[in-house]
């Protein structure tokens, strides 16, 4: 294994009814006023919000609400949250929802202690050195944002989807109760499965060096996602399957899937960010289109690893057989694999390629992935 430093400061509270203690978890950090962020009123209709408020009140923690956070979260909502956080002098952020809510909350937490434009962090004009403490209760498993220091936000004015990464925006405590994720639709369950697999394979395929122990860990995570997704599509009430699915989501992007690796890249996310920035498609759905196309384009650069993937995940022999099997599985579970399923045709691909390449320097991929090469990849998904 190559030299590495691994530190994950997030405390995970996993299991049934853990959300009832969120006030206790927050009180440990001496926070007395919190901004609660969420998407729809679903958390109020299903009783979760009431449980949270009861727990906060037990610790005399005041709260302010910010609702309406959407999938593919927007910079305008971040600005709104920062304004509320500053005016109300909140001392922390509590995100209730999935990755979009948590990513928005991370940006608010950093922007609330910054005097200039929070977009400076996304465009690498400034570095995040401090943020309000962040807490979360996850109602959707997908992004792994509950145990990392990253966030992705779309600037709708310039139609760009950028990311931030900083130690200061790791959540302090993340609550993962698989029971809270039972109401997720089958559509978003499969999109979540794709996102977890995408997080798992980026380093697995692109690293110039990938230790066997880490590769085996990634393979186990992917096989877990495949098996639990199929179980949950048949039975939403399967707590064991949902538990393993939720933990696989967390593990895919908390640093363990690239431990000891070298030369890790994220080209699939770079390209998909352009797709969802321009067309607002669900992130996982965009990835299930981009990923097989990229794999077909890239596999000869790391044929041995692609052959290993085919054998370990699907019991097949060749790299192309493994890629085809993954694409078939996406189709089987109902996630799109062609741009036509988004009503995106060849005439739109140049704009996607241009958008992706304009973002490629932030991923360190601007020389390797030119507009022409990105266009080659995109055409494989027509």
C-alpha positions, 0 to 999 in steps of 0.5 A: 500500500502507498503512504496515506493519512486516514482520519474520519471525525464523524460520529455515526449513530446507527440504528432504530430510534436514534433520531430521538436522541438528536438533541442529546448529540447536539447538546454535547457540542454546546449548541443552543440554537440550530438551523433545521434544513430539509426538503419537503413537508414529508418529514412533518407528515410522517412524524419525524420532525415532531420527534426531532423538535421534542428531542431539541426541546429536551435540551433547551435547543432553539431552532429555525427552519429552512425548507424547500431544498431540492435534488441537485441543490441550488446555490440560491438556496444556499444564499437563502440559508446563509442569510437566515443563519447570520440573521438568526445567529444560529450556532449549528446546522441540522440537516434532515434528508438525503445528500442534497439537503446535507450538501446544502447545509455544508455550504451554508455552514461554511458560508455563514462564517465567511464575509464574502461570496460562498461560491468562492469556495467552489471556484477555488478562490478561497479555502474553507477553514471554519464552519458551523457544526453540522449534524444530520438525520439521513432519510435517503442513502446514496451520496455518503455525504454523512461521513465526508467533507464534500458537497456539490452545489449547482450554480443555476445562473452559470449552469455549473455544478461544482464541489467543495472539500474541507475538513471543517464541513465533516458532520459532527454526528450523523444519524442513520436509522434505516427505518426512516428510509423505507418511504423512498420510492423505487425510482430513487432507490435505484438511482441511489444504488447507481450513485453508490456503485459510481463512488465505489468504482471511480478509484477502483478503475482509475487508480494507478495503484490500487491495493488488493485489500482495498479492491476487495473491499470495493467489490464487497460493497458493490455486491452488497448494493446489488443484492440489497437493491434487489431485495428492497425492490421486492420488499421495502420492509426488509430492515436487514437489507436496508441496513446493509444498503445504507451502510454501503452508501456511507462506506463508498465515499468516506475514504475507505474505498481508496485507502492506500491507492494512488492516482485516483480520479473521478471522471464519471462524476465530472461528466455527470455533473455537466449532464445534471447541471444542464438538464437537471436529471437525477444524479444517479440516473445521469451516472447510470447513463455515463458510467457504462459509456465511460467504461467502454471508452476507458477499459483498455487503459486498465484491462486487468482491473476490468477483467477482475471486476467482471469475474468478482462481481458477475462471474464473467471473464472478459472486461466487456462482458463485465461492462455489459453485465453492469449495464444490463443490471441498470436496465433490470432495476429501471435506471436509464442507460441511454441519453434518449431516455432523457430526450437528449439527442446527439445535437445536445452532446457538444454543450454537455462536453463543453460544460464538463471540460470547463469543470475538468480543471477542478477535478485535475482532468482538463488535459486528459479529458478534452472536449473531443474525448468527452464527446467520444464518451457521450456518443457511446451513450446514445 
